[in-house]
């Protein structure tokens, strides 16, 4: 029983470290804000915008934000990506999720001077790319 518990603990820590290693890559010339969103994938209902949004400076990368409140098995994570410029008029945000059907896996973030339209998508490893 003790060995089984240790094996389960090891597996959980591996999964947690794998999730923590996913990144946001901002390949644009403008700062963005990325927020985690907890939602129900069965009913497409958002439960929680997990604050705070994380600023990702232009041309940089940081770990994807997490949402500790979103640990219930029937809930899933999506991400809201916005231009950090408060002068950008709506729609200045998109919501994407690595798995459907509630949110697309890719979207276009509308242009806002001096920022060009950006593609927002997940790569094969699960990293969030904004370019």
Secondary structure, DSSP 8 states (H G I E B T S, - for coil): -HHHHHHHHHHHHHHHHHHHT-EEEE-SSS-EEEEEEEEETTTTEEEEEEEEEEEE-TT-EEE----TT--STTEEEEEEEEES-TT--SS-EEEE-SS-SSS-SEEEE--BTTB--EEEEE-TTS-EEE-
